[in-house]
């Protein structure tokens, strides 16, 4: 198979010619800094908060801050070589973060972006191409984004056979399918399969908020969920309330009314999603004993109140504003149900160190990320408990 048969190249050059770089190489930081500046001044990017957030991540000051966190591990490392990325089909900007992480680790990158025609993909790739064709030609072979149909397993096989690291984002089925393509014996693999996330809220804290702080919390929750139709692995699906009695009831009403006010003028509920949510509510009523649908003004928010937590809750999900709710006065009820599939625990009115101790002291199999409401999608170089810089680079040992 020739290079011309490897899908559509949105930006990049000849990855076979690319050599490993040191982590946080100066030329990489310069490229990403210029990419940040270009995206910030691109009018087409402004309507897309995820593109703006990505541009903010790539600004020079933030990259230098990240480099400082790895200062003790940079002198004796190089990138592993060529990294091949399978980006998820339903989160438009994920491909760019995956590429940046591997590039910062010192690797050349071939990223399979989603075949869906996302404007965000076109905007970011156009900006990359402009820089790679001009001021940053030296990195052109390192920064490659391609699209091809998932049915083209032959392309996945060829790129897998050529890479030194493979990074797979997507559902469990995606991971199984891609793993049918053989890696070279020395190559490593990082997988980010299907995950489940939740939000923990202290009811009393909601009642103590003034209207401005409550609106900010509602906006953050909207960004965590509705912006991606809850398709992101970080999007909360279970809302775990800490509180009881009248305090709990008032806090729930106040929070959900604030979310409804914020979302109603911003989120377009497609008819097919509305039907799917009603179907999911009926399914939950059958599968989750004692559950009930909480009345809301319309179908924008569907709330399923749970009497108890069980291992089946993670299977009851639906995009577009479908939430399970559970209330108690302690975090302890999470202990028996948190499995490896659980990823992000977001919080409102709780202390992050308290939550980290809860996960560690109870030796939970899941929950790798703890983030305040509104920050669940903030990308980190440690993702799902995996340090991407160290995992995607190699140590040059000398004894």
C-alpha positions as a LaTeX table, in Angstrom:
\begin{tabular}{lrrr}
\hline
Residue & $x$ (\AA) & $y$ (\AA) & $z$ (\AA) \\
\hline
Unk1 & 0.00 & 0.00 & 0.00 \\
Unk2 & 1.39 & 3.39 & $-0.96$ \\
Unk3 & 1.22 & 6.50 & 1.19 \\
Unk4 & $-1.45$ & 7.82 & $-1.18$ \\
Unk5 & $-3.74$ & 5.03 & $-0.02$ \\
Unk6 & $-3.54$ & 5.98 & 3.66 \\
Unk7 & $-6.65$ & 8.13 & 3.78 \\
Unk8 & $-6.93$ & 11.90 & 3.41 \\
Unk9 & $-4.03$ & 13.90 & 4.86 \\
Unk10 & $-5.39$ & 17.07 & 6.50 \\
Unk11 & $-1.95$ & 18.32 & 7.47 \\
Unk12 & 1.57 & 16.97 & 7.74 \\
Unk13 & 4.37 & 15.52 & 5.64 \\
Unk14 & 6.33 & 12.26 & 5.52 \\
Unk15 & 6.26 & 10.68 & 8.98 \\
Unk16 & 8.71 & 7.99 & 7.85 \\
Unk17 & 11.44 & 10.63 & 7.79 \\
Unk18 & 10.74 & 12.02 & 11.28 \\
Unk19 & 13.29 & 11.44 & 14.05 \\
Unk20 & 12.57 & 11.33 & 17.79 \\
Unk21 & 12.86 & 14.58 & 19.73 \\
Unk22 & 13.60 & 15.33 & 23.36 \\
Unk23 & 10.46 & 15.89 & 25.46 \\
Unk24 & 9.36 & 19.53 & 25.48 \\
Unk25 & 11.75 & 20.36 & 22.64 \\
Unk26 & 12.07 & 24.09 & 21.98 \\
Unk27 & 10.85 & 23.74 & 18.39 \\
Unk28 & 7.72 & 21.95 & 19.58 \\
Unk29 & 6.96 & 24.61 & 22.17 \\
Unk30 & 7.44 & 27.33 & 19.55 \\
Unk31 & 5.10 & 25.58 & 17.11 \\
Unk32 & 2.38 & 25.06 & 19.71 \\
Unk33 & 2.73 & 28.62 & 20.98 \\
Unk34 & 2.29 & 29.96 & 17.46 \\
Unk35 & $-0.65$ & 27.60 & 16.95 \\
Unk36 & $-2.26$ & 29.02 & 20.07 \\
Unk37 & $-1.81$ & 32.60 & 18.86 \\
Unk38 & $-3.12$ & 31.79 & 15.37 \\
Unk39 & $-6.24$ & 30.05 & 16.67 \\
Unk40 & $-6.93$ & 32.87 & 19.10 \\
Unk41 & $-7.08$ & 35.38 & 16.26 \\
Unk42 & $-8.96$ & 33.11 & 13.83 \\
Unk43 & $-12.58$ & 34.38 & 13.62 \\
Unk44 & $-13.92$ & 30.94 & 12.66 \\
Unk45 & $-12.61$ & 29.49 & 15.94 \\
Unk46 & $-14.44$ & 31.86 & 18.27 \\
Unk47 & $-17.87$ & 30.15 & 18.17 \\
Unk48 & $-16.28$ & 26.89 & 19.40 \\
Unk49 & $-15.38$ & 26.91 & 23.12 \\
Unk50 & $-13.47$ & 23.63 & 22.77 \\
Unk51 & $-11.16$ & 25.16 & 20.13 \\
Unk52 & $-10.60$ & 28.26 & 22.26 \\
Unk53 & $-9.84$ & 26.06 & 25.28 \\
Unk54 & $-7.37$ & 24.03 & 23.22 \\
Unk55 & $-5.67$ & 27.24 & 22.06 \\
Unk56 & $-5.43$ & 28.37 & 25.68 \\
Unk57 & $-3.84$ & 25.02 & 26.62 \\
Unk58 & $-1.14$ & 25.53 & 23.97 \\
Unk59 & $-0.08$ & 29.02 & 25.05 \\
Unk60 & 3.63 & 29.35 & 25.82 \\
Unk61 & 3.26 & 30.16 & 29.51 \\
Unk62 & 1.23 & 27.01 & 30.13 \\
Unk63 & 3.63 & 24.82 & 28.19 \\
Unk64 & 6.57 & 26.17 & 30.19 \\
Unk65 & 4.65 & 25.41 & 33.37 \\
Unk66 & 4.13 & 21.83 & 32.18 \\
Unk67 & 7.80 & 21.49 & 31.26 \\
Unk68 & 8.73 & 22.60 & 34.75 \\
Unk69 & 6.77 & 19.69 & 36.20 \\
Unk70 & 9.03 & 17.26 & 34.30 \\
Unk71 & 12.33 & 19.08 & 34.79 \\
Unk72 & 13.94 & 16.16 & 36.64 \\
Unk73 & 13.07 & 13.71 & 33.85 \\
Unk74 & 14.01 & 15.54 & 30.64 \\
Unk75 & 17.78 & 15.28 & 30.35 \\
Unk76 & 17.87 & 11.51 & 29.76 \\
Unk77 & 14.78 & 10.99 & 27.60 \\
Unk78 & 13.79 & 10.83 & 23.94 \\
Unk79 & 10.47 & 10.19 & 22.26 \\
Unk80 & 9.78 & 6.57 & 21.40 \\
Unk81 & 9.47 & 7.33 & 17.67 \\
Unk82 & 6.26 & 7.28 & 15.63 \\
Unk83 & 2.98 & 7.46 & 17.53 \\
Unk84 & $-0.26$ & 6.35 & 15.88 \\
Unk85 & $-3.48$ & 7.73 & 17.37 \\
Unk86 & $-7.09$ & 6.63 & 16.94 \\
Unk87 & $-9.22$ & 9.58 & 18.10 \\
Unk88 & $-12.83$ & 9.12 & 19.23 \\
Unk89 & $-15.55$ & 9.75 & 16.68 \\
Unk90 & $-17.77$ & 11.90 & 18.89 \\
Unk91 & $-15.46$ & 14.39 & 20.65 \\
Unk92 & $-14.22$ & 16.83 & 17.97 \\
Unk93 & $-11.12$ & 18.30 & 19.62 \\
Unk94 & $-9.73$ & 15.16 & 21.27 \\
Unk95 & $-7.49$ & 14.38 & 18.28 \\
Unk96 & $-5.58$ & 17.62 & 18.84 \\
Unk97 & $-4.89$ & 16.99 & 22.53 \\
Unk98 & $-3.70$ & 13.46 & 21.81 \\
Unk99 & $-1.33$ & 14.79 & 19.15 \\
Unk100 & 0.01 & 17.52 & 21.44 \\
Unk101 & 0.69 & 15.07 & 24.28 \\
Unk102 & 2.72 & 12.74 & 22.04 \\
Unk103 & 4.50 & 15.65 & 20.38 \\
Unk104 & 5.48 & 17.08 & 23.75 \\
Unk105 & 6.82 & 13.63 & 24.67 \\
Unk106 & 9.13 & 13.83 & 21.64 \\
Unk107 & 7.27 & 11.72 & 19.07 \\
Unk108 & 6.25 & 12.06 & 15.48 \\
Unk109 & 2.48 & 11.69 & 15.20 \\
Unk110 & $-0.06$ & 10.23 & 12.82 \\
Unk111 & $-3.52$ & 10.93 & 14.19 \\
Unk112 & $-6.68$ & 9.44 & 12.73 \\
Unk113 & $-9.26$ & 12.15 & 13.39 \\
Unk114 & $-12.98$ & 11.48 & 13.34 \\
Unk115 & $-14.44$ & 10.97 & 9.89 \\
Unk116 & $-17.37$ & 13.16 & 10.90 \\
Unk117 & $-17.15$ & 16.60 & 9.35 \\
Unk118 & $-16.49$ & 18.57 & 12.53 \\
Unk119 & $-15.74$ & 22.28 & 11.95 \\
Unk120 & $-13.32$ & 22.13 & 14.89 \\
Unk121 & $-11.18$ & 19.55 & 13.09 \\
Unk122 & $-11.02$ & 21.64 & 9.94 \\
Unk123 & $-10.20$ & 24.84 & 11.85 \\
Unk124 & $-7.36$ & 23.33 & 13.90 \\
Unk125 & $-5.87$ & 21.38 & 10.99 \\
Unk126 & $-5.97$ & 24.43 & 8.71 \\
Unk127 & $-4.05$ & 26.42 & 11.32 \\
Unk128 & $-1.52$ & 23.61 & 11.76 \\
Unk129 & $-1.03$ & 23.31 & 8.02 \\
Unk130 & $-0.47$ & 27.05 & 7.66 \\
Unk131 & 2.30 & 26.95 & 10.27 \\
Unk132 & 3.87 & 23.72 & 9.00 \\
Unk133 & 4.00 & 25.06 & 5.45 \\
Unk134 & 5.70 & 28.26 & 6.57 \\
Unk135 & 7.54 & 29.04 & 9.80 \\
Unk136 & 7.60 & 25.48 & 11.17 \\
Unk137 & 8.56 & 23.35 & 8.18 \\
Unk138 & 11.04 & 21.45 & 10.36 \\
Unk139 & 8.13 & 19.82 & 12.18 \\
Unk140 & 6.04 & 19.04 & 9.13 \\
Unk141 & 6.94 & 15.34 & 9.19 \\
Unk142 & 6.08 & 15.14 & 12.92 \\
Unk143 & 2.54 & 16.53 & 12.78 \\
Unk144 & 0.19 & 14.44 & 10.64 \\
Unk145 & $-3.60$ & 14.27 & 10.79 \\
Unk146 & $-5.48$ & 11.85 & 8.54 \\
Unk147 & $-9.09$ & 10.77 & 8.12 \\
Unk148 & $-10.32$ & 7.50 & 6.70 \\
Unk149 & $-13.41$ & 5.31 & 7.22 \\
Unk150 & $-13.30$ & 2.95 & 10.19 \\
Unk151 & $-13.97$ & 0.11 & 7.74 \\
Unk152 & $-10.49$ & 0.62 & 6.27 \\
Unk153 & $-8.86$ & $-1.80$ & 8.68 \\
Unk154 & $-6.05$ & $-2.21$ & 6.15 \\
Unk155 & $-4.93$ & 1.37 & 6.85 \\
Unk156 & $-5.08$ & 0.78 & 10.61 \\
Unk157 & $-3.00$ & $-2.36$ & 10.12 \\
Unk158 & $-0.30$ & $-0.59$ & 8.10 \\
Unk159 & 0.01 & 2.32 & 10.51 \\
Unk160 & $-0.01$ & $-0.03$ & 13.50 \\
Unk161 & 2.78 & $-2.08$ & 11.96 \\
Unk162 & 4.87 & 1.05 & 11.46 \\
Unk163 & 4.40 & 2.78 & 14.82 \\
Unk164 & 6.39 & 2.66 & 18.04 \\
Unk165 & 3.41 & 3.67 & 20.21 \\
Unk166 & $-0.31$ & 3.29 & 19.59 \\
Unk167 & $-2.88$ & 5.41 & 21.43 \\
Unk168 & $-6.53$ & 4.36 & 21.20 \\
Unk169 & $-9.40$ & 6.57 & 22.32 \\
Unk170 & $-12.98$ & 5.34 & 22.10 \\
Unk171 & $-15.39$ & 2.72 & 23.30 \\
Unk172 & $-14.50$ & $-0.81$ & 24.29 \\
Unk173 & $-15.49$ & $-2.08$ & 20.84 \\
Unk174 & $-13.10$ & 0.39 & 19.18 \\
Unk175 & $-10.24$ & $-0.87$ & 21.34 \\
Unk176 & $-11.04$ & $-4.50$ & 20.50 \\
Unk177 & $-11.27$ & $-3.75$ & 16.77 \\
Unk178 & $-8.02$ & $-1.76$ & 16.60 \\
Unk179 & $-6.19$ & $-4.40$ & 18.62 \\
Unk180 & $-6.78$ & $-6.83$ & 15.78 \\
Unk181 & $-4.04$ & $-4.88$ & 13.98 \\
Unk182 & $-0.63$ & $-6.20$ & 15.03 \\
Unk183 & 2.03 & $-3.97$ & 16.59 \\
Unk184 & 5.78 & $-4.38$ & 16.23 \\
Unk185 & 7.25 & $-6.43$ & 19.12 \\
Unk186 & 8.89 & $-3.38$ & 20.72 \\
Unk187 & 5.89 & $-1.06$ & 20.40 \\
Unk188 & 3.76 & $-0.07$ & 23.38 \\
Unk189 & 0.07 & 0.76 & 23.53 \\
Unk190 & $-2.07$ & 3.13 & 25.57 \\
Unk191 & $-5.84$ & 2.67 & 25.58 \\
Unk192 & $-8.58$ & 4.99 & 26.77 \\
Unk193 & $-11.73$ & 2.84 & 26.50 \\
Unk194 & $-15.30$ & 3.46 & 27.60 \\
Unk195 & $-15.48$ & 5.23 & 30.98 \\
Unk196 & $-18.13$ & 6.49 & 33.39 \\
Unk197 & $-18.07$ & 9.77 & 35.33 \\
Unk198 & $-20.08$ & 11.37 & 38.12 \\
Unk199 & $-20.62$ & 14.60 & 40.04 \\
Unk200 & $-20.74$ & 14.80 & 43.84 \\
Unk201 & $-22.60$ & 17.80 & 45.31 \\
Unk202 & $-22.92$ & 18.91 & 48.92 \\
Unk203 & $-26.51$ & 20.12 & 49.19 \\
Unk204 & $-25.79$ & 22.70 & 51.87 \\
Unk205 & $-23.16$ & 24.34 & 49.65 \\
Unk206 & $-25.75$ & 24.90 & 46.89 \\
Unk207 & $-28.05$ & 26.72 & 49.32 \\
Unk208 & $-25.19$ & 28.92 & 50.50 \\
Unk209 & $-24.36$ & 30.16 & 46.99 \\
Unk210 & $-25.55$ & 33.55 & 45.84 \\
Unk211 & $-27.26$ & 33.75 & 42.45 \\
Unk212 & $-24.05$ & 34.67 & 40.62 \\
Unk213 & $-22.09$ & 31.71 & 41.99 \\
Unk214 & $-24.99$ & 29.38 & 41.29 \\
Unk215 & $-25.20$ & 30.56 & 37.68 \\
Unk216 & $-21.46$ & 29.94 & 37.30 \\
Unk217 & $-21.90$ & 26.42 & 38.66 \\
Unk218 & $-24.78$ & 25.81 & 36.25 \\
Unk219 & $-22.65$ & 27.05 & 33.37 \\
Unk220 & $-19.82$ & 24.75 & 34.41 \\
Unk221 & $-22.16$ & 21.77 & 34.60 \\
Unk222 & $-23.57$ & 22.65 & 31.18 \\
Unk223 & $-20.05$ & 22.76 & 29.73 \\
Unk224 & $-19.25$ & 19.40 & 31.31 \\
Unk225 & $-22.33$ & 17.73 & 29.85 \\
Unk226 & $-24.41$ & 19.41 & 27.17 \\
Unk227 & $-21.51$ & 20.79 & 25.11 \\
Unk228 & $-20.63$ & 17.24 & 24.06 \\
Unk229 & $-24.12$ & 15.74 & 24.44 \\
Unk230 & $-22.61$ & 13.76 & 27.33 \\
Unk231 & $-20.53$ & 11.84 & 24.79 \\
Unk232 & $-17.24$ & 12.70 & 26.48 \\
Unk233 & $-15.98$ & 10.09 & 28.93 \\
Unk234 & $-15.60$ & 12.92 & 31.45 \\
Unk235 & $-19.27$ & 13.95 & 31.32 \\
Unk236 & $-21.12$ & 13.25 & 34.59 \\
Unk237 & $-24.01$ & 10.83 & 34.27 \\
Unk238 & $-24.61$ & 10.18 & 37.95 \\
Unk239 & $-25.25$ & 13.11 & 40.31 \\
Unk240 & $-24.42$ & 12.01 & 43.85 \\
Unk241 & $-25.96$ & 14.30 & 46.47 \\
Unk242 & $-24.66$ & 14.65 & 50.01 \\
Unk243 & $-27.58$ & 15.86 & 52.10 \\
Unk244 & $-31.00$ & 14.92 & 53.35 \\
Unk245 & $-34.45$ & 16.20 & 54.18 \\
Unk246 & $-35.56$ & 19.72 & 53.37 \\
Unk247 & $-32.00$ & 20.90 & 52.77 \\
Unk248 & $-31.56$ & 18.29 & 50.04 \\
Unk249 & $-34.92$ & 19.01 & 48.39 \\
Unk250 & $-34.32$ & 22.75 & 48.26 \\
Unk251 & $-30.78$ & 22.33 & 46.98 \\
Unk252 & $-31.87$ & 19.97 & 44.20 \\
Unk253 & $-34.63$ & 22.34 & 43.07 \\
Unk254 & $-32.29$ & 25.32 & 43.10 \\
Unk255 & $-29.49$ & 23.54 & 41.22 \\
Unk256 & $-31.62$ & 21.95 & 38.51 \\
Unk257 & $-33.65$ & 25.11 & 37.94 \\
Unk258 & $-30.39$ & 27.01 & 37.42 \\
Unk259 & $-29.14$ & 24.39 & 34.96 \\
Unk260 & $-32.47$ & 24.48 & 33.11 \\
Unk261 & $-32.38$ & 28.29 & 32.82 \\
Unk262 & $-28.85$ & 28.22 & 31.44 \\
Unk263 & $-29.37$ & 25.31 & 29.03 \\
Unk264 & $-32.80$ & 26.28 & 27.68 \\
Unk265 & $-31.48$ & 29.19 & 25.62 \\
Unk266 & $-28.34$ & 27.37 & 24.45 \\
Unk267 & $-29.04$ & 23.70 & 23.85 \\
Unk268 & $-31.11$ & 22.48 & 20.92 \\
Unk269 & $-32.82$ & 19.24 & 21.86 \\
Unk270 & $-33.12$ & 17.20 & 18.68 \\
Unk271 & $-36.35$ & 15.17 & 18.36 \\
Unk272 & $-34.48$ & 11.89 & 18.08 \\
Unk273 & $-32.57$ & 12.64 & 21.30 \\
Unk274 & $-35.82$ & 13.53 & 23.08 \\
Unk275 & $-37.29$ & 10.17 & 22.12 \\
Unk276 & $-34.11$ & 8.35 & 23.15 \\
Unk277 & $-34.26$ & 10.02 & 26.57 \\
Unk278 & $-37.84$ & 8.92 & 27.14 \\
Unk279 & $-36.92$ & 5.37 & 26.09 \\
Unk280 & $-33.92$ & 5.41 & 28.42 \\
Unk281 & $-36.12$ & 6.60 & 31.30 \\
Unk282 & $-38.49$ & 3.67 & 30.77 \\
Unk283 & $-35.57$ & 1.26 & 30.59 \\
Unk284 & $-34.12$ & 2.62 & 33.83 \\
Unk285 & $-37.47$ & 2.19 & 35.57 \\
Unk286 & $-37.44$ & $-1.48$ & 34.60 \\
Unk287 & $-33.78$ & $-2.20$ & 35.37 \\
Unk288 & $-33.22$ & $-0.10$ & 38.50 \\
Unk289 & $-35.62$ & $-1.14$ & 41.30 \\
Unk290 & $-37.29$ & 1.73 & 43.13 \\
Unk291 & $-36.18$ & 4.39 & 40.65 \\
Unk292 & $-38.54$ & 7.16 & 39.55 \\
Unk293 & $-38.57$ & 9.99 & 37.05 \\
Unk294 & $-38.42$ & 13.37 & 38.78 \\
Unk295 & $-40.93$ & 15.83 & 37.24 \\
Unk296 & $-39.32$ & 18.64 & 35.25 \\
Unk297 & $-40.85$ & 21.44 & 33.10 \\
Unk298 & $-39.88$ & 19.66 & 29.87 \\
Unk299 & $-37.59$ & 17.02 & 28.42 \\
Unk300 & $-34.46$ & 19.18 & 28.42 \\
Unk301 & $-33.35$ & 17.55 & 31.67 \\
Unk302 & $-34.31$ & 13.97 & 32.53 \\
Unk303 & $-33.68$ & 13.04 & 36.17 \\
Unk304 & $-33.92$ & 9.46 & 37.38 \\
Unk305 & $-33.97$ & 9.32 & 41.18 \\
Unk306 & $-32.41$ & 6.12 & 42.54 \\
Unk307 & $-33.36$ & 4.36 & 45.74 \\
Unk308 & $-30.09$ & 2.45 & 45.77 \\
Unk309 & $-26.83$ & 2.21 & 43.85 \\
Unk310 & $-26.06$ & $-0.94$ & 41.91 \\
Unk311 & $-23.61$ & $-2.22$ & 39.35 \\
Unk312 & $-26.16$ & $-1.65$ & 36.60 \\
Unk313 & $-26.27$ & 2.13 & 36.87 \\
Unk314 & $-23.40$ & 2.63 & 34.44 \\
Unk315 & $-25.33$ & 0.79 & 31.75 \\
Unk316 & $-28.26$ & 3.21 & 32.00 \\
Unk317 & $-27.09$ & 6.17 & 29.97 \\
Unk318 & $-28.34$ & 8.40 & 27.21 \\
Unk319 & $-26.97$ & 11.57 & 25.57 \\
Unk320 & $-28.48$ & 15.02 & 25.71 \\
Unk321 & $-29.15$ & 15.60 & 29.42 \\
Unk322 & $-30.00$ & 12.26 & 31.04 \\
Unk323 & $-28.96$ & 12.03 & 34.71 \\
Unk324 & $-29.25$ & 9.46 & 37.46 \\
Unk325 & $-29.52$ & 10.93 & 40.98 \\
Unk326 & $-28.74$ & 9.40 & 44.32 \\
Unk327 & $-28.78$ & 11.06 & 47.74 \\
Unk328 & $-27.23$ & 10.10 & 51.08 \\
Unk329 & $-25.16$ & 11.72 & 53.81 \\
Unk330 & $-21.85$ & 9.95 & 53.12 \\
Unk331 & $-19.56$ & 9.02 & 50.25 \\
Unk332 & $-19.39$ & 5.45 & 51.55 \\
Unk333 & $-22.17$ & 4.19 & 49.27 \\
Unk334 & $-19.82$ & 4.68 & 46.31 \\
Unk335 & $-17.28$ & 2.18 & 47.62 \\
Unk336 & $-18.95$ & $-1.07$ & 46.44 \\
Unk337 & $-20.01$ & 0.27 & 43.03 \\
Unk338 & $-16.94$ & 2.16 & 41.78 \\
Unk339 & $-15.25$ & $-0.17$ & 39.30 \\
Unk340 & $-12.35$ & 0.33 & 36.92 \\
Unk341 & $-14.73$ & 1.88 & 34.38 \\
Unk342 & $-15.23$ & 4.95 & 36.61 \\
Unk343 & $-13.05$ & 7.83 & 35.49 \\
Unk344 & $-13.80$ & 11.42 & 36.61 \\
Unk345 & $-15.27$ & 12.49 & 39.93 \\
Unk346 & $-16.28$ & 16.13 & 39.68 \\
Unk347 & $-17.37$ & 18.03 & 42.74 \\
Unk348 & $-19.34$ & 21.02 & 43.97 \\
Unk349 & $-19.05$ & 22.11 & 47.58 \\
Unk350 & $-16.48$ & 19.46 & 48.53 \\
Unk351 & $-12.72$ & 19.50 & 49.07 \\
Unk352 & $-10.51$ & 17.89 & 46.43 \\
Unk353 & $-8.01$ & 16.58 & 48.98 \\
Unk354 & $-10.82$ & 14.98 & 50.96 \\
Unk355 & $-12.00$ & 13.24 & 47.79 \\
Unk356 & $-8.50$ & 12.10 & 46.87 \\
Unk357 & $-8.07$ & 10.59 & 50.35 \\
Unk358 & $-11.44$ & 8.87 & 49.98 \\
Unk359 & $-10.34$ & 7.19 & 46.72 \\
Unk360 & $-6.90$ & 6.27 & 48.04 \\
Unk361 & $-7.86$ & 5.12 & 51.54 \\
Unk362 & $-10.69$ & 2.94 & 50.23 \\
Unk363 & $-8.46$ & 1.57 & 47.45 \\
Unk364 & $-11.13$ & 2.13 & 44.81 \\
Unk365 & $-10.55$ & 0.35 & 41.50 \\
Unk366 & $-11.78$ & 3.38 & 39.57 \\
Unk367 & $-11.74$ & 7.21 & 39.65 \\
Unk368 & $-8.49$ & 8.48 & 38.18 \\
Unk369 & $-9.44$ & 12.15 & 37.95 \\
Unk370 & $-10.93$ & 14.60 & 40.43 \\
Unk371 & $-12.01$ & 17.98 & 39.07 \\
Unk372 & $-14.28$ & 20.87 & 40.09 \\
Unk373 & $-17.56$ & 21.27 & 38.25 \\
Unk374 & $-16.89$ & 22.97 & 34.92 \\
Unk375 & $-13.37$ & 21.54 & 34.56 \\
Unk376 & $-14.02$ & 17.88 & 33.78 \\
Unk377 & $-12.88$ & 18.26 & 30.17 \\
Unk378 & $-9.69$ & 20.16 & 31.00 \\
Unk379 & $-6.92$ & 18.11 & 29.43 \\
Unk380 & $-3.97$ & 16.96 & 31.48 \\
Unk381 & $-0.77$ & 15.16 & 30.54 \\
Unk382 & $-1.76$ & 12.59 & 33.14 \\
Unk383 & $-4.97$ & 11.02 & 31.84 \\
Unk384 & $-6.81$ & 8.03 & 33.28 \\
Unk385 & $-3.92$ & 7.67 & 35.70 \\
Unk386 & $-1.34$ & 7.41 & 32.88 \\
Unk387 & 1.57 & 9.85 & 32.67 \\
Unk388 & 1.68 & 10.41 & 28.92 \\
Unk389 & 5.07 & 12.11 & 28.82 \\
Unk390 & 6.82 & 9.25 & 30.60 \\
Unk391 & 4.78 & 6.53 & 28.86 \\
Unk392 & 5.43 & 7.91 & 25.37 \\
Unk393 & 9.15 & 8.53 & 25.84 \\
Unk394 & 12.10 & 6.28 & 26.66 \\
Unk395 & 14.91 & 6.60 & 29.18 \\
Unk396 & 18.52 & 6.68 & 27.98 \\
Unk397 & 20.09 & 4.88 & 30.93 \\
Unk398 & 23.79 & 5.05 & 31.75 \\
Unk399 & 25.45 & 3.11 & 34.57 \\
\hline
\end{tabular}
